[in-house]
Amino acid sequence: MTQLANIKRYYRVIDNSLFMITGNLDYDRITDAMIALANAVHDFEGDTDDIWCIGEGGSCCLSDLIIGAYRHYAEWHAGQWSKGYAALSSLGQIFNPGMTYPETNNEAYLALESMAD
């Protein structure tokens, strides 16, 4: 399977689990998938224009998913050795917001917040 196909697959699994009634992953497994997605995006060797359009027209595009997830795990990790912190670190390889506040209207952020409660 190509790198691009892997990124699309991870994205679909997360997107379906966050935004579809039939989603089958729980919060812990979504966190695992988010780590895998972030690592796949980080390791992608192709044209990045091919990945940033993934999910456009759906519930949440890939870039919004990454931003929302980063902001969520920045607030919800349980310390340096937690899975949430591992997700934050993986996402931090591809997104670095600096000192900004979370976008509270980001769909991925809201969905992850709802699952974490």
Long-range contacts (C-beta under 8 A, 24 or more apart in sequence): 3-40, 3-43, 3-44, 3-45, 3-46, 4-44, 4-46, 4-50, 4-51, 6-40, 7-37, 7-40, 7-41, 7-44, 7-51, 7-54, 7-62, 8-54, 10-36, 10-37, 10-40, 11-37, 11-54, 11-55, 11-62, 11-65, 14-65, 15-55, 15-58, 15-59, 15-60, 15-65, 18-59, 18-60, 18-108, 18-111, 18-112, 18-115, 19-58, 19-59, 19-60, 19-107, 19-111, 26-115, 27-112, 27-115, 27-116, 28-83, 30-112, 30-115, 31-73, 31-83, 31-84, 31-86, 31-87, 32-83, 34-69, 34-73, 34-87, 34-90, 34-91, 35-83, 35-86, 35-87, 35-90, 37-65, 37-66, 38-66, 38-69, 38-87, 38-90, 38-91, 38-93, 38-94, 39-90, 39-93, 41-66, 41-94, 42-90, 42-93, 42-94, 59-107, 60-106, 60-107, 60-108, 60-111, 64-106, 64-107, 64-108, 65-108, 66-91, 66-94, 66-95, 66-108, 67-95, 67-97, 67-103, 67-106, 67-108, 67-109, 68-103, 68-106, 68-107, 68-108, 68-109, 68-110, 68-111, 68-112, 69-108, 69-109, 69-112, 70-95, 70-97, 71-97, 71-102, 71-103, 71-106, 71-109, 72-102, 72-108, 72-109, 72-112, 72-113, 72-116, 73-112, 74-102, 75-102, 76-112, 76-113, 76-116
